[in-house]
Amino acid sequence: MLKILSIVFGLLFTLFAAFQYNDPDPEVWIPIYGFAAMACFMAYAGVGRWWFFAAMALIYFVAAYYQWPPIFEGFLFSEVGMRSLNIEMAREAGGLAICAIVMVVLAILTRQPVRR
């Protein structure tokens, strides 16, 4: 289960990072998703420890909290463009929350003893 989730989310986060090339601030978001992808590949290779993933989850959760918009107007997935700054902030906070949730799952799965 760990290997499948790690490779799937590692590839997804790599794709998310690639989509940020035309973002107004790619220098912020490419590393955010790149570090999440790197962590997933570390879990796949078995070199990440549970506390590392837990620390990354905490960082991503705190960042998502601070990125949350003052007025939530939704995510509006049907639109590609940015209708308001609050929607863009909600999307960014959502991406950070996805990273955090995946890091929590990786922390839980790497903490469990390997069954042979």
C-alpha positions as CSV (number, residue, x, y, z in Angstrom):
1,M,0.0,0.0,0.0
2,L,2.8,2.4,0.9
3,K,4.6,1.9,-2.4
4,I,1.5,2.4,-4.5
5,L,0.4,5.6,-2.7
6,S,4.0,6.9,-2.7
7,I,4.5,6.5,-6.5
8,V,1.0,7.8,-7.4
9,F,1.2,10.9,-5.2
10,G,4.8,11.5,-6.1
11,L,3.9,11.6,-9.8
12,L,0.8,13.8,-9.1
13,F,2.9,16.3,-7.1
14,T,5.5,16.3,-9.9
15,L,2.7,17.1,-12.3
16,F,1.3,19.8,-9.9
17,A,4.8,21.4,-9.8
18,A,5.0,21.3,-13.6
19,F,1.6,23.1,-13.9
20,Q,3.0,26.0,-11.8
21,Y,5.4,27.2,-14.6
22,N,2.9,29.9,-15.7
23,D,1.7,30.8,-12.2
24,P,2.4,34.4,-11.1
25,D,4.7,33.1,-8.4
26,P,6.2,29.8,-9.6
27,E,9.3,30.3,-7.4
28,V,7.0,29.6,-4.4
29,W,4.8,26.9,-5.7
30,I,7.2,24.7,-7.7
31,P,9.3,24.0,-4.6
32,I,6.2,23.4,-2.4
33,Y,4.9,20.7,-4.7
34,G,8.5,19.5,-5.5
35,F,9.3,18.9,-1.8
36,A,6.0,16.9,-1.5
37,A,7.0,14.8,-4.6
38,M,10.4,14.3,-3.2
39,A,9.0,13.1,0.2
40,C,6.7,10.6,-1.7
41,F,9.7,9.2,-3.6
42,M,11.6,9.0,-0.3
43,A,8.8,6.9,1.2
44,Y,8.8,4.8,-1.9
45,A,12.5,4.1,-1.6
46,G,12.1,3.5,2.2
47,V,14.5,6.3,3.2
48,G,12.0,8.6,4.9
49,R,11.2,8.2,8.6
50,W,7.7,8.7,10.1
51,W,8.8,11.9,12.0
52,F,10.0,13.5,8.8
53,F,6.6,13.0,7.2
54,A,4.9,14.2,10.4
55,A,7.0,17.4,10.4
56,M,6.3,18.0,6.8
57,A,2.5,17.5,7.4
58,L,2.7,20.1,10.3
59,I,4.4,22.6,8.0
60,Y,1.9,22.1,5.2
61,F,-1.1,22.4,7.6
62,V,0.3,25.6,9.1
63,A,0.9,27.0,5.7
64,A,-2.6,26.0,4.6
65,Y,-4.1,27.8,7.7
66,Y,-2.2,31.0,6.9
67,Q,-3.0,30.8,3.2
68,W,-6.8,30.5,3.9
69,P,-8.7,33.5,2.4
70,P,-10.3,36.0,4.7
71,I,-13.6,35.4,2.9
72,F,-14.2,31.9,1.4
73,E,-15.8,32.2,-2.0
74,G,-15.3,28.6,-3.0
75,F,-12.8,27.0,-5.4
76,L,-14.7,27.4,-8.7
77,F,-13.1,24.4,-10.5
78,S,-15.3,25.1,-13.5
79,E,-13.2,28.2,-14.2
80,V,-9.6,28.2,-15.1
81,G,-8.9,31.9,-14.5
82,M,-8.9,33.8,-11.3
83,R,-12.1,35.6,-10.6
84,S,-11.1,36.9,-7.2
85,L,-8.1,36.8,-4.9
86,N,-10.1,34.8,-2.3
87,I,-10.7,32.0,-4.8
88,E,-7.0,31.9,-5.7
89,M,-6.1,31.8,-2.0
90,A,-8.6,29.0,-1.3
91,R,-7.1,27.0,-4.2
92,E,-3.6,27.5,-2.8
93,A,-4.7,26.5,0.7
94,G,-6.4,23.5,-0.7
95,G,-3.2,22.4,-2.5
96,L,-1.3,22.8,0.7
97,A,-3.9,20.8,2.6
98,I,-3.7,18.0,0.1
99,C,0.1,17.9,0.6
100,A,-0.4,17.8,4.4
101,I,-3.0,15.0,4.2
102,V,-0.7,12.9,2.1
103,M,2.2,13.5,4.5
104,V,0.0,12.3,7.4
105,V,-0.8,9.1,5.5
106,L,2.9,8.6,4.7
107,A,3.8,9.1,8.4
108,I,1.2,6.6,9.5
109,L,2.2,4.0,6.9
110,T,6.0,4.4,7.6
111,R,5.5,4.1,11.4
112,Q,3.8,0.7,11.0
113,P,6.2,-2.2,11.1
114,V,6.8,-3.9,7.8
115,R,5.0,-7.2,7.5
116,R,6.8,-10.1,5.8
